[in-house]
Amino acid sequence: MKKRALKITLWSLAIVSIITYFCWLLPFWGIPFNSQRHGNPPLTPAWALECWLWEDDVNTSEYVDELLAGYKEYDIPVRTILLDSPWSLRYNDFAIDTSRYKQPDVWFKKLEDNDYRVVLWMTSMVNSFSKDTKIKDDEAWYNDAMEKRFLAQSSEPNTWWKGRGGFIDYSNPDAMQWWHGLQQRVFDLGIDGWKMDGTATLFWHQVGKVPFFYKRTANGLMSARTYMDHYYREEYQYGLTQNLEFVTLSRSIDRGFHPEGFAPIDASPVNWVGDQEHKWVTDEMIGRGEGAKKDIALDGIQGFESAIDNILESAELGYNIIGSDIAGFSGKTIPPRLYIRWTQFSTFCGLFLNGGHGERRLWKRTKEELDLIRKYAWLHTELVPYMYHYVVTAHEGGRRLQTPLKEGKYHYMFGDDFLIAPIYKDTKTRKISLPEGKWRYFFDDKDVLKGPIAFEREFSLEEFPVYIREGAIVPTDIKRNYTSLGDRTSDGFTTILVYPNKNNSFKYYKPDTKEGTTIAYQKNAQELRITLEGTKIPHILRIHSAIPPKEIILDGQKLVSTSWTYDGKKEKIIIKTKDDYKKGTYLISF
């Protein structure tokens, strides 16, 4: 009897396991697990690496104009304006609500003429009820789409956070023709991308009270995982047919949900993690024992720390250009120090996404926030040529932009040359772990630190734990003097930061043409040889050197003292050269 009971129990477990796999794991993770998270990241256009701006409290063209005018007046860089919901008459009819965004033909053209990129929020839903759009109830629209089988078949609409509706059927060519016809309304306005919110994760229905993660489509029964891949991949690929520099902003991972990733990596030019609150855990709260009640949630992390953790987990999975809503998405009041620290962290992420709920007009916040967020926004913009190198290498199967490190909490490499240890709590003190090699503190780079080494130090709000590897070559685009790496006269030149250490090379790519220039050096005690091979570029060499050079020769010709300077205080050799050089070979003797 015991053997028979054991046998029945084992069979029961096997049946339950099979049902669990096919009903709950397979539709989310695929066969085998992670099999659909494949490929290399796309070639993200350089404009998407610059600063994004959005807000989610007012949602009108007048308010967007006020934001952009203020950022321009206070000299804060913005390349992309993101219009979140609601902007359409109903979800997702792609018809501009002109009571919110007046004269769209004129307004969108004005944004384009002023060199802004525009990204619109969207989902995969056709609604019978939309809770915060101008047209709220439209069962006829939904029923018509369902009857024509443009939607995944369902006996009743699915509830989601913006109302009730059905899922567009990406496997039905007639549905796609209809869907793309609706989208053409905004493609004709010249939009540059979609922010694709995560409705595809809700692709399921109930059998009695049991969730069943499949729906019937034109291609038969489709799992939630397969539908997610259709959603993210099809919208990105069709967008590229309308705009060669089109992007989709999609989820990579989000807390513990979908640990295999939301969007396919090969259809993920830009990713964000969310939605965090305007919070972090303070030392004071932990000391009072209140952290667990107020700030700590979602497996022990919330707010800022949650964003850092999700971004680094996304990088581990293979996503490349990743970020979060700076200062968090939800809540009313953004703590000033949190806004600053989150901005500093986002400076060293591929996506700099300043937006969400809360006051985003920096000139209405504290002067300290305005000054520091402007400085770090410009630093992020200056690093675009460096970041774009890793767009290319990741697309080719090589190095991604962010690489989490095993030593040091939340430590990661930003490219090959920067080590970042984000300050994730409301404190100035941070424990730093530097791996083997020689390192310099980026914001005061005179001293060399030899790794491996672990230490603790304070960082004022003006500073941030960023360490640069000795030997680094970092191409930048300097247009201002906020970061002390150049000034307005640097505009039009590629400023190349060099920290010589024996030998190294770096491939610089012009984002507009994809043409390349290999920057390399060889160093010994008496001489530094720097070469620029490939496409000629106007450039400023900013070379770290504790001693001034005796002589500098370019392509066999000695440079006169007016062609270069030595800044003894910062220990920098600065050489400014237009693109009329012959070979691009420098010999610097000491």
Steps between C-alpha positions, in 0.01 A plus 500: 500500500784738586670435166172555316434823691853619424452415133173693488665795676788502251259484207300784653814711540600424141157602370500818708852581377399449137189716542703767680762500225261520206247736659720741696873466420505422129278793396731744679847349457487301175671169410764476634496780756652821362505356147323805363725757665758458227704708257705815529366847579410720200701801387336757725523845332720750682213742562343247737813510717448869570266639768128415501234711676138435591236559764182319595292752693365742238536344151437800274692672220505825702674329789749325271579839344554647846732215598708524184520880514617485861762233430628709211508820705690333782729316256402145597544257209196319357490299179183291539157597626287204605120538494348255743133414529250642439574665167247321275120512484482141632750217550645421237339678207811715429281807449641810674273649764504861377356629826830394659741540208375786287568528126707179492620551141651836593614402849680178407670675206622772736655238729674340201626839375649565844689168478296315760413134465148390597404164652136405567363259760301204367378149586357202313141559615182597316267621771130481564558733797789744550506659841678832438465581130255737334299209359448265793231253392512349152376144504409526132864562406615206708222269379567585136870418538419177683242389241750562219748286695747786521533411868602183681169328561337543840149461637535830688747790519814473713541748784825694510615815678361737236163332454366192321574368155643235271844419365586586140576176312850532354464168319206624288611694187160674474530615862848636432381690193226661711735568793771656285238712328405645838866556591565685175324802652797557732769361273402778261575747781860379500517315831824327595392217725255319725508463876352150513329436830461145626147390414631192319569341839122489558441274199289237679147407594331308776360150481264512793719659766828366359718731283586350161793682335395445138258661256371398161646693204506464123791259543320293761560490873776749594683524833561822692875466438455466125259792494749717690763426238260589218405825672851630557654367180224590253456857627874567480546348156201681351614829654830463316311488169366848582815651650850351466592638844184380669527361853280316745530562872401172663532321830802283557414361844279640773564387855428126528259486207619321187855422612580395143427853375200672342626592151718290268856632519536523120194728493599717797680816391411677829373357829369631829414341833211616712289618663685624808382743764674825600666314788815354643586341831674740739752408769274680749198285411704181521633614838146556629390161373234655275651408165302180458175688556557807285761462228602138465281288274523271199753251639676756714553783255287793393534826318850593392661177613242301306590688180874437546442132569271455197734683264797287600294181473390614153865552405577147622230366266663679205293817454719794403344849520315501831371764741223597739274794571741739674381564858231236454169484315235523770426730791447873543813634669852419383764533776774733367796278592328202342451694175870588495632151579265333253613745232864423573437127469304550175791698357682167483212301347424478131155658546469836678123520557402805704129471567191362667279656764625789712647841420736478200540874446844518658495879525209461744701263718810580707795677339723212606283254309493726194878545494595139566238336279601734217868412550440124496253520212774669298754240611271222377460684168877544475550124538282409200801425270640267766162329550440465128814286472323243719183523291713372210696239697184361662326481162797302371484256790765661718514719807178651637492845656445388861665201666413424866796410722510225760688709756333808649126549544344625175847563350512480122723585205374766263673393182853376552631805682260634765417330828178630657391442861163680524400658828171321559419627851456848642854522629828653383706197604564220252707181514707462184666184365746552215620191313853431385663777300562872537210737554436873534204680655346658192409836654845553654732280300850592618550203732530137395339222704641150458253214513377275630406734782191563713437819693229732625478872428255786492360652182338841518190562289725655234697175474418142405696171523642479147846351446681492168747231406860606439552443129157623394416670171165680517361700203253770607293779347552818703287809442496668843728555799280350774713186534840673460591272210488789254280796411294644216812524281517118516180476294568348159795296630512152650670537838700184573593428862821297521652342812815340355619166640731300270263452201133495411257568214137605460274505193308824466191492277330802347134435585366671188719316248624195701849584373774399740823644639735282703665697781807327642811574702831345609685642800842466658691715748626746236230508234128471436388407147133562411343405167163572342440266208191500280249780446656836582329689779556842657618410848631623833739267679473537877789288627570437866866566582666586831778680312490743205624381161827622354385475141194394299528387137201437271565313175868595507440869570574658837195667648547858611404590854181673382370163377509336842499586870593332826269547799726435797221529755295225334806322356366498146662540158241658269549483122243642260512384136260545209438222247766627256781286645682253275531169684402579856818385677612687813839458668512659844840500673563562870 
